[in-house]
Amino acid sequence: MPGAPKACAARRPAARLGCRRASRRGVRIGVAVRRSSGSRSYRTRRGEPVVPTAIPSPDHPVDSEPARMPITDVTLDEGASLTHPDLVDLRGCRIGAGARVGPFVQIRPGSTVGPRCKVSSHSALGPGVELGEGVFVGHGVVIGDADEEAAPRTRIGAGASLGSRATVLSGVTIGRGAMIGAGAVVADDVPDFALVVGVPGRVIGDARDRGGLAPPDPAGRLEAAAG
């Protein structure tokens, strides 16, 4: 009869239908491995999550305390904040009042982060780096050298802004209010309010010249630097 197969399908257990639908999505029922989101998640037959645990061994013992990055001989002025204190590597530096330092930031001895600065995640300040007031440091920026013995001073003027993944070589002075484009490599001194892009970095304009538009400066860094 034409209607018989439909009746059989209607009587098929819902659980089996669920298993077939899941298998088409690449999700195995039982100890399931979800790949649709790009990450693995393990589930029991009842759908309860299973948290994978580390198995200790003589060669790889499991610590009872989570690993912490070092903070040594650091001065935090009033209002300074470390967004993730366990995820920064700071030694022998000073963080100014109201400054904010993100996670996975490394600051070497002798460096100073000025008041109201923001140092974004995954950035590194070598020894002897000076950030003036209100400097913005984007993600993944590298300033200075890793050599702590003979590193010259590297100075970033008040109100300057460094785009993500920019690199400032050791001994360079960047003027106040200057803007360094993302990914630029700055090997020479930069004048005040200069707009720098490229590898190697070159001045292409004035950070205050926006064709009659107000500069994109919600924090007031350029205004403060000009004062």
N, C-alpha and C positions, 0 to 999 in steps of 0.2 A: 504494500500500500504506500502511496506517496507520502502520507503523513507519518509513517512509522519511524523513519530515522529521526525526525524532529522530536518525537516522543521519547526515544532513547536518549537523545542529547539532553532533554529536560530532566531525565532521571539521573544523569551523571552527577556524582558527588561534587559539591562545590569546592572541596579541598583539592580534588584532582584538577579541576578547571584552574584553580589558583596556581597550582604547581606548573601547569602548562603555560599559563600566561607569564609566570615568573621566568620560566626557562627561555621564553622568547626574548625577554629583556636582558638575558645574561645574568640573572640572579638565581643562585641555587638555594633551594629551601633546605633546611637542616642547619649546617654551619655555613651560612650564606656569605658570599663575598660580593659586595656591591661595588660595581665599577662605573656606574653611570655618572657619579659625581667626581670621579677621578681619585677618590680615596677609598680605602678598604674599611668596611665595617662588618663586624662579625655578629651573627644573631643565632639564637637557639631555635629549636623547633617551635617554641611558643612566641617567638618574636622578641624575646628579651635581649637587650644588648649584652655582649660579652666584652669586657675590658681586657686586652692582652696584657700579661704581666711578664716582667723580666725573670729569667731563671738564673739564679746565681751559680757561679762556678768558681773554682780556685783561681782561674786566670782572669775572670771578669766578675768580681764581687759587686753586689748591689749596695750602694750607699743608702743609709737611712735618711740623710739630708740631701736636698737637691744642690747641684753645683752652683756656686756663686762666683761672679766675676769680681776682681779686686777693686776696692776703693781705699787708697792709702794716702794719708797726709793731704786731705782735700779740705779747703775752706769754702763753706757755703754761706754767703751773705744772706741777710734777711729777705725772705720771699723767694729765694732761689729754690728750684724744684728739679728733682730727678724723677721722670715719669715711671721708670722701672729701675729702682736702685740695684736689684740683683742682676741686671743685664747691662751694666756699664763697666768700663775699665778706665778708672781715673786714678792718676798718681801725681802728687805734688803740684796740683793746680788750684786755681781760685775761680769760683763761680759767683758772678756778681748778683746784686739784688734784683729780684724779679726775673732772673734768667731761667730758661727752661731747656733741659737736656733730655733728649729722647733715648730710646733703647739702642743697644749695640753701638754706643759711641765710645771712642777711645780718645783720651786726652793725656798727653805726656807732661812730664815735669817742667815747671817754669812757664806754663801757658796760663793765660788769663781770659776768661769769658766775661765780657763787660755787662753792665746792668741792662736788663730788658732784652738780652739776646735770646735767640732761639737756635739751638743746634739740633737738627733733625736726625733721624735714625741712620745708623750705618755710616756715620761720618767719623773722620779721624783728624785730630789736631796734633801735629808733631810738637816736639819740645820748643819752647820759646815763641809760641804763637800768641799774639795779642788781638783780641776782638774788641773793637770799640763799642760804645753804647748803641743798643738797638740793631746790631748786626743780625741778619738772617742767613743761616747756613742750611741749604737744602739737603735732601737725602743723598747719602753716598758721596759726600764731598771730602776731598783730601787736601789738607793745608799743611805745608811744611814737610820736613824730612823726618825719617825715623831715627837718625843718628843723634843720640843725646849728648855726644861729646863736643862736637864742633858745629852745632846747628846755629846759623845766624838768626836774628830776630825776623819774624814774619808778621807784618802788621796789617790789619784790616780796619779801615777807618769807620767812624761812627755812621750808622745808617746804611752801610753797604749791604748788598744782597747777592748771595752766591747760589746760582741755580744747581739743581740736582746733578751729581756726578762731575761737577767742576773740579779742577785740580789747580792749586796754587803752589808753585814751587817755593822752596825755602829761600828766605832772604828778600822776598818780594814785598812791596808796600802797595796796598790798594787804597785809593783815596776815599774820603767820606762820600757817602751817597752813591758810590759807583754800583753798577749792576753788571754781574758776570753771568753770561748765558749758560744754560744747561750744557754740560759736556765740554765746556771750554777749558783750555790748558793755558794758564797765565804764567809766563816766564819772565815778564818785565814789569816794572812799576806801572801802576794805573793812576791817571790823574783823578781829581775829584769829579764826581758825577758822570764819569765816562761810562759808555755802554760798550761792553766787550763781548765778542763771540768768537768761536772758531778754534782751530788747532793749527798753529799756535794762536793764542788769543790776539785779537786786533781791535782797536777802537773804531766803532762804526757810527758813533753819535753821542748825544748827550741824554742821560737818563731823565732829565727834566723836560725834554722836548717831546711832546706827545701830539704834535699837530693841533694844538689848541685844546686838547683834552687834558683833564686833570691826571696827574701821574697815578699809576696803580699802587697806591701806598696807604692802605687802610690803617696800618699801625703808626703812621706819621713819622717814619724813619727819615725820609728825605727832608721834611720840614724841620725835624730836630737837628739834622746834620747841617742844614743851611743856617741855623740860628747861631 
